[in-house]
């Protein structure tokens, strides 16, 4: 019989509710549509991602491996950002702050 402590159950619950956010290091690739974005980088559609999978992470596009498209709160590939212009502007501002 397997016994789980309350702490273990809470840790599992927190891990299952973890939300993915795009890695800001890839801001320069958001909205380019050239397949240059790495996994965990932001995206506005599949064309941004080297993996070909822009996953919906609570309304935000995150490049994902196809095998991981439903992990950590993501709801699958083929996300198309309805606010793409604003997302691209925010990414360009992030690039300016980073200086690269």
KAVENVEN-V990443 format. One line per field, one symbol per residue. phi: phi as a letter, one per 20 degrees, with the letter a starting at -180 (. if undefined). psi: psi as a letter, one per 40 degrees, with the letter a starting at -180 (. if undefined). burial: + if it has 16 or more other C-alpha atoms within 10 Angstrom, else -. A space follows every 50 residues. Layout:
# KAVENVEN-V990443
phi = ???
psi = ???
burial = ???
This chain:
# KAVENVEN-V990443
phi = .eddffffffffffffegdecffffegfefnfmdmefefnefbdagffef fmceeedlncecfbfgfdfdelnfdofmfcffdgffffffffffffffnb
psi = hhhhidddddddddddehhhiihededeehedeefehiheiiieidddhd eehhihgfehhhhiideeeeifeifiifhhhefddddddddddddddde.
burial = -------------------+-+-++++++++++-++++++++++++++++ +++++++--++++++---+++-+++++++++--+--++--++-++-----
